Amino acid sequence: MLERLRIDITRTALEVHELHGWGGRSCTLRSRQALPAGDPIEGLKAAWAKSVQAGDANRSTLIALGDDWLRFFMVVPPPNAQRLGDCRAAAGMRFERLYGEPDTDWDIRARWHATRPFVACAAPRALVSALHAAAEHSRLRVRALVPALFLDWPTKARTNSAQRRAGWVVSWDGGAKATAVPLLKGQPQGLRSADLTQDTVGDAPRLRAWLDRQALLMGVPAPQALVIQAPKNAWHHATVGAIPCQKATRSTGSSRAWSEIDFAKPTWRRVLRSSWLGYAALTLAIGPCASAGWQLSAALQEQRALQDAQAELEAKWGARARVIASPTKRPTDAQVVAVNRAIHQLNLPWASMLEALEAATPARIALLSVEPDAREQRMNVTAEAATPEAMLAYLSQLKERAPLGAVKLIKHEVREQDPMQPVRFWIETHWRNAPGEASR
């Protein structure tokens, strides 16, 4: 699918570019809106409304974010990293350590890796949400929402052997800031943002000293080649010392080398478009799915046929089977006794007995166990009291509670091994108005 629009967004301007030709190889600036000072998000919304036209609906769009919106940093994964969550946690901690604030208001994307340092990029959540809302309102099909730093790497720069060995990408905003990314065999070896003024850029020896300083601070070799991202007519060097320089041009995003650092919403179109493997996976999946669907349909038809046959047999033989009654079997005397005992136990007023027991138990008495005995119509209670006097007072209270009847103290003892030395006692209590009470 061809990209038809590219929207570049910095803190000072919003530019809309028309992409032409196969793969959008040529790029034409259609409009440029300066962002006013003050609230950058509100200024961005106003500039978007003026720049994006109604005829742009359903057009495939690439959104490139300028370095002044973003924060780049390197993350060293923890030695025991096993999951993506471990790398995300390490990135969040690194962000907070570098910038002195939590990452709650920032959306962090990265080329996650569990065994080697990786590049991470943080964008304000308010910016990402505003761009998603603006794109949905304009009905744009956002193919990617990526940093311009990782987007404008020309193919020639990626395939040149010198740059593949130890090339640098330097992004300069034309003012006072620059970001340098050293590469080795296509992998970033570090990332550093530093001050870079127009005076330094205009003086080749000072610029070479700036590059050497950044290499020293990052602990990497000096660059053997440079790919420069800078405003038009802001960079005039073909070489810096003996280092060849190549000016980056605006890309259509056809390269997927940095697709992990993408703030766009995930959609099935973007997943399939991310590489030819997506198309291959879809093609390979259609065959098994069609076969599985046919097999499922055949299985459902067979199941329906079996259900119809079963219903027919039940209609034919069900009535006859109901006529043939199974012989009844007389229960034994032991079974009758067991059933009567269970019914008798179920008929006992367990709820009222337990309520009476709990109501008569003050806070200074600890109930340890309650064991009902339906056959003897009694409860065996084990409890503890702080003193013998408290135990005797508790027994008197139980005798006054209905439906509890006779209360008998079985035994008691002082718990010498306990520092509080409580009195543990065992009692039996019967209940009034219970089945069989008159026969006792």
Secondary structure, 3 states (H helix, E strand, C coil): CCCCEEEEECCCEEEEEEEECHHHCEEEEEEEEECCCCCHHHHHHHHHHHHCCHHHCCCEEEEEECHHHCEEEEECCCCCCCCHHHHHHHHHHHHHHHHCCCHHHEEEEECCCCCCCEEEEEEEHHHHHHHHHHHHHHCCEEEEEEEHHHHCCCHHHHHCHHHHHHEEEEEECCCCEEEEEEEECCEECCCEEEECCHHHHHCHHHHHHHHHHHHHHHCCCCCCEEEEECCCCCCCCCEECCEEEEECCCCCCCCCCCCCCCCCCCCHHHHHHCCHHHHHHHHHHHHHHHHHHHHHHHHHHHHHHHHHHHHHHHHHHHHHHHHCCCCCCCCCHHHHHHHHHHHHHHHCCHHHHHHHHHHCCCCCEEEEEEEEECCCCEEEEEEEECCHHHHHHHHHHHHCCCCEEEEEEEEEEECCCCCCCCEEEEEEEEECCCCCCCCC
